[in-house]
Amino acid sequence: MNIDPQMLLTILGMGAVTYATRVGGYALLRRIPVQGRFKAGLEAALSRLIITPAIHWVHHHRRRVDTDAPAVTLLRRAFASPGVLKGVICHGMWLVSTMPETVAGRRVTCHNNLIGDVRNMGAVYTDQDVVVDGDLVTGRSADVCHLFARTIIDLVAARSVRGPRLASRLLGVGRER
């Protein structure tokens, strides 16, 4: 088995950044008092949120996503749980392609080179930067990650601070499709 050196360095680099970010985050959270809306949002997010990131290069080279891959299994479980807010941005939609029934008939956005894939999955492509359809938030590309993140933060905060009634209105839960 040959391993592409550039791919190996990319994966190792992403792992190092992920680890360093988590360690730094834990250290920072110990020094900063977490309270109010921020605390409620963090507590709600721990078991009620999953985000599939936009990593074009890795997704492009892993285009053949196995239906039993751990990431797909986790995402499938999240889609089976209406209480979990799902965030998919950019090329993260490729993971969803293994389970098209989860987005069939739903409004989504995605990177421009995935529009055909999204339509083939039965989803309704919407030409917007961020689209919310029930418990699914989709973002067009990494260029709009700030809008994507803000939308998710607002939805998580609405679920935890203002109660389920407002969150249901924001998420469109209970509405007919």
C-alpha positions in Angstrom: 0.0 0.0 0.0 1.4 3.3 -1.1 0.7 6.4 1.0 0.8 9.8 -0.7 3.3 11.9 1.4 1.2 15.1 0.9 -1.9 13.3 2.1 -0.1 11.9 5.1 1.3 15.3 6.1 -2.2 16.9 5.6 -3.8 14.3 7.9 -1.0 14.6 10.5 -1.3 18.4 10.4 -5.0 18.3 10.9 -4.6 15.9 13.8 -2.0 18.2 15.4 -4.2 21.3 14.9 -7.3 19.5 16.3 -5.4 18.3 19.3 -3.7 21.6 20.0 -7.1 23.4 19.6 -8.8 21.1 22.1 -6.0 21.4 24.6 -5.9 25.1 24.3 -9.7 25.3 24.5 -9.7 23.3 27.7 -7.0 25.5 29.2 -8.8 28.6 28.2 -12.1 27.4 29.6 -10.5 26.8 32.9 -9.4 30.4 33.2 -12.6 32.1 31.9 -15.8 31.9 33.8 -18.4 30.3 31.7 -21.9 31.5 32.5 -25.2 32.7 31.2 -26.1 32.1 27.6 -22.7 30.8 26.7 -22.8 28.2 29.4 -26.3 27.1 28.4 -25.3 26.8 24.8 -22.2 24.7 25.6 -24.3 22.4 27.8 -26.9 22.0 25.1 -24.4 21.4 22.3 -22.6 18.6 24.1 -25.2 16.0 23.2 -27.4 17.7 20.7 -25.2 18.9 17.9 -23.1 17.4 15.1 -21.2 19.3 12.4 -19.7 17.8 9.3 -16.8 20.1 8.3 -15.7 21.4 4.9 -12.4 19.8 4.0 -12.3 19.7 0.2 -8.9 18.0 -0.3 -9.6 15.1 2.1 -13.2 14.6 1.0 -12.0 14.8 -2.7 -9.5 12.0 -2.1 -11.9 10.0 0.0 -14.8 10.4 -2.5 -15.6 6.7 -2.2 -17.2 6.9 1.3 -18.0 3.6 2.8 -21.5 3.2 4.1 -20.2 1.6 7.3 -17.4 4.1 7.9 -17.5 5.5 11.5 -18.2 9.0 10.4 -21.1 7.8 8.3 -22.5 5.7 11.2 -22.3 8.6 13.5 -24.0 10.9 11.0 -26.7 8.3 10.3 -27.4 8.1 14.1 -27.6 11.9 14.2 -30.1 12.0 11.4 -32.2 9.4 13.1 -32.5 11.6 16.2 -34.7 14.7 15.6 -33.3 16.3 18.8 -29.8 16.5 17.3 -29.0 19.6 15.3 -27.1 18.6 12.2 -24.7 21.0 10.5 -23.2 20.2 7.1 -21.0 22.6 5.2 -19.4 22.6 1.8 -18.0 19.1 0.9 -19.3 17.6 4.1 -22.3 16.8 2.0 -20.3 13.9 0.4 -20.7 12.0 3.7 -24.5 12.5 3.4 -24.4 11.0 -0.1 -24.3 7.5 1.4 -27.7 8.1 3.0 -29.7 10.1 0.5 -33.0 9.4 2.3 -31.9 11.7 5.1 -32.0 14.8 2.8 -34.6 13.8 0.2 -37.2 16.5 -0.1 -35.3 18.9 2.3 -33.9 22.3 1.4 -30.1 22.4 1.4 -27.2 24.3 0.0 -23.8 23.1 -0.8 -20.5 23.8 -2.7 -21.2 24.6 -6.3 -19.5 21.5 -7.6 -21.9 19.3 -5.5 -25.2 20.7 -6.8 -25.7 17.7 -9.1 -25.0 15.3 -6.2 -27.4 17.1 -3.9 -30.2 17.0 -6.6 -29.4 13.3 -7.2 -29.9 12.6 -3.5 -33.4 14.1 -3.9 -32.7 17.2 -1.9 -34.0 20.6 -3.0 -30.9 22.8 -3.8 -31.4 26.3 -2.5 -29.0 29.0 -3.8 -28.2 30.6 -0.5 -25.1 30.8 1.7 -26.8 29.1 4.7 -30.1 27.1 4.7 -32.0 25.9 7.7 -34.5 23.1 7.2 -35.8 21.7 10.4 -32.9 20.2 12.4 -30.5 20.5 9.4 -28.3 23.5 8.8 -26.3 23.5 5.6 -23.6 26.0 4.4 -22.4 26.6 0.9 -18.6 26.7 1.5 -15.9 27.5 4.0 -16.1 31.1 2.8 -19.3 31.5 4.8 -18.3 29.5 7.8 -18.9 32.5 10.0 -22.5 32.7 8.9 -22.9 28.9 9.3 -21.4 29.0 12.8 -23.5 32.0 13.8 -26.7 30.3 12.6 -25.9 27.1 14.6 -24.9 29.1 17.7 -28.2 31.0 17.6 -30.2 27.8 17.1 -28.4 26.0 20.0 -28.9 29.1 22.2 -32.6 29.3 21.4 -33.0 25.6 22.2 -31.4 25.9 25.6 -32.1 29.4 26.9 -35.5 30.4 25.6 -37.0 26.9 25.7 -38.3 24.4 23.2 -41.2 26.4 21.9 -39.0 29.1 20.3 -36.5 26.6 19.2 -39.3 24.7 17.5 -40.3 27.8 15.6 -36.8 28.6 14.6 -36.1 25.1 13.5 -39.4 24.6 11.8 -40.1 21.4 13.8 -43.7 20.2 13.2 -44.1 22.0 10.0 -45.3 20.1 7.0 -42.9 19.7 4.1 
